[in-house]
Amino acid sequence: MNTKQKGNRFERNCSRMLSLWWTNGKRDDAIWRSASSGALTTVGKGRYLAHTGDFAATDGEAELLFKHVIIEAKRGYNRYSVQDLLDVSWKSSAKNPIWQMYTKLGTTCHEQGKLGLLLWKRDRRELLAFVRGNPAFPGWGEALRVERYPLRLIGPDCVYLYGMAWEQFQLNVSADRVKSLLTLPGASSAPTPLNPAP
């Protein structure tokens, strides 16, 4: 199986896991790989914001999540770790794929005024979930205040990054709690994308 096939299979598995988490185990198809896994955003220059990221809602049940959250999935990069977000030198950051994946997600979140969720799995390691905060959504961090507090880092753009194993995420971060926070009046009115589509 080549790298592309492994990546596609990984994204399909993530789609099912995300669906089961969001629907409290009722469905495994509410979320699926987006068309071109995020490439439409670049091609359309902002006209296809609903397809930003690697995943999209397949029906109305998951639309709320993608209205506010961009989700990316990465597989591999076995030579790197989360520490590479902290002690990477500015001179070598362009060559560091961990820095690149985080800053790419951060830039897109900033442009569109959304939160970010990065799923990353190194070979023969656990799947990790990293949540990128946004000052306009203080409740996102509140939803992650679990009994075993997750790793909290200050990322390259001085925004908090919460990280934990996916198993801990799905057990401790309630989808219902996230839904209630995303439907608050402040969440529906803000933030506004910095570069809205024409």
C-alpha positions in Angstrom: 0.0 0.0 0.0 1.5 3.3 -1.0 1.6 6.6 1.0 -1.5 8.1 -0.8 -3.5 4.9 -0.1 -2.5 4.9 3.6 -3.4 8.6 3.8 -6.8 8.0 2.3 -7.5 5.0 4.6 -6.4 7.1 7.6 -8.8 9.9 6.6 -11.7 7.5 6.2 -11.0 6.0 9.6 -10.9 9.5 11.1 -14.2 10.3 9.4 -15.9 7.4 11.2 -14.3 8.3 14.5 -15.3 11.9 14.3 -18.9 10.9 13.3 -19.2 8.5 16.2 -18.0 11.2 18.6 -20.2 13.9 17.2 -23.3 11.8 17.2 -22.7 10.0 20.5 -22.1 6.7 18.8 -25.3 6.8 16.7 -23.8 7.2 13.3 -20.5 6.7 11.6 -21.2 8.6 8.4 -22.2 12.2 9.6 -18.7 13.4 8.7 -16.6 12.3 5.7 -13.6 13.3 3.8 -14.1 16.6 2.0 -13.8 17.0 -1.8 -10.0 17.0 -2.5 -9.3 17.1 1.2 -9.1 20.9 1.5 -7.7 21.7 -1.9 -10.9 23.5 -3.0 -10.2 26.3 -0.6 -6.9 27.1 -2.4 -8.4 26.6 -5.9 -11.5 28.6 -5.1 -9.7 31.5 -3.3 -12.2 31.5 -0.5 -15.3 30.6 -2.4 -15.5 27.1 -1.0 -15.1 27.8 2.7 -17.5 25.0 3.7 -14.9 22.5 2.3 -12.0 24.0 4.2 -9.9 21.2 5.8 -9.9 17.5 5.3 -13.5 16.8 6.4 -17.0 18.0 5.8 -20.5 17.3 7.0 -22.5 14.8 5.0 -25.8 16.1 6.3 -27.3 18.7 8.6 -26.3 16.8 11.8 -22.7 17.9 11.6 -23.1 21.3 9.9 -22.7 23.2 13.2 -19.3 21.7 13.8 -18.0 22.7 10.4 -19.5 26.2 10.6 -17.0 26.9 13.4 -14.2 24.3 13.2 -11.6 23.4 10.6 -10.4 19.8 10.9 -7.2 18.5 9.5 -5.7 15.0 9.6 -2.0 14.1 9.2 -0.3 10.7 9.1 3.4 10.0 9.5 6.2 12.5 10.2 7.7 9.9 12.5 10.9 11.8 13.1 9.1 14.7 14.7 7.1 15.3 17.9 5.0 18.0 19.5 8.2 19.4 21.0 9.1 20.6 17.6 6.4 23.3 18.0 8.3 24.6 21.0 12.0 24.5 20.3 12.1 24.8 16.5 14.5 27.5 15.4 13.0 30.3 13.3 15.6 29.6 10.6 14.7 26.0 10.2 10.9 26.4 10.7 10.2 26.3 6.9 11.7 22.8 6.8 9.8 21.5 9.8 6.6 19.7 8.8 5.1 19.9 12.3 5.5 23.7 12.3 4.1 23.8 8.8 1.0 21.7 9.5 0.2 23.8 12.6 0.9 27.2 11.1 -1.1 26.3 7.9 -4.1 25.4 10.1 -3.6 28.5 12.2 -3.5 30.8 9.2 -6.7 29.3 7.8 -8.4 29.5 11.1 -7.3 33.1 11.5 -8.5 34.1 8.0 -11.9 32.5 8.4 -12.4 33.2 12.1 -12.7 29.5 13.0 -11.4 27.1 15.6 -9.0 24.3 14.6 -8.7 20.6 15.3 -5.6 18.7 14.1 -5.6 14.9 14.2 -2.0 13.5 13.9 -0.9 9.9 14.0 2.7 8.8 13.8 3.3 5.2 12.7 2.8 2.7 15.6 1.8 5.5 17.9 -1.5 6.7 19.3 -3.7 9.1 17.4 -3.4 12.6 18.9 -5.9 15.5 18.9 -4.7 19.1 19.0 -7.3 21.8 19.4 -6.3 25.4 18.4 -8.0 28.1 20.5 -9.5 31.3 19.3 -10.1 34.3 21.6 -13.6 34.8 20.1 -14.5 31.3 21.4 -13.4 31.2 25.0 -15.8 28.3 25.6 -13.7 26.0 23.4 -11.0 25.8 26.0 -13.7 25.4 28.7 -15.0 22.3 26.9 -11.5 20.8 27.2 -11.3 21.2 31.0 -11.3 17.5 31.7 -10.4 15.6 34.8 -7.0 14.7 33.3 -6.1 18.1 32.0 -4.7 18.0 28.5 -1.3 19.2 27.4 -1.6 23.0 26.9 1.0 24.7 24.8 1.4 28.3 23.6 1.8 27.7 19.8 3.9 29.7 17.3 1.1 32.4 17.0 0.7 32.8 20.8 -2.6 30.9 20.7 -3.2 28.1 23.2 -3.0 24.6 21.7 -4.6 21.8 23.7 -3.4 18.3 23.0 -4.3 14.8 24.1 -4.6 11.3 22.8 -7.8 10.8 20.7 -9.0 8.1 23.2 -8.9 10.7 26.0 -10.5 13.3 23.8 -13.5 11.3 22.8 -14.0 10.0 26.4 -13.6 13.4 28.1 -14.7 16.0 25.6 -18.5 15.8 25.4 -19.8 16.5 21.9 -23.0 17.7 23.5 -21.0 20.3 25.5 -19.2 21.4 22.4 -22.6 21.8 20.6 -24.0 23.9 23.4 -21.0 26.2 23.4 -21.1 26.6 19.6 -24.8 27.6 19.7 -24.3 30.4 22.2 -25.2 33.8 20.8 -21.5 35.0 20.9 -20.4 31.9 18.9 -23.0 32.5 16.2 -22.2 36.2 15.7 -18.4 36.1 16.0 -15.8 35.9 14.8 -15.9 37.4 11.3 -13.5 36.1 8.7 -10.6 38.6 8.1 -10.7 37.9 4.4 -14.3 37.1 3.5 -15.1 35.8 0.0 -16.4 38.4 -2.5 
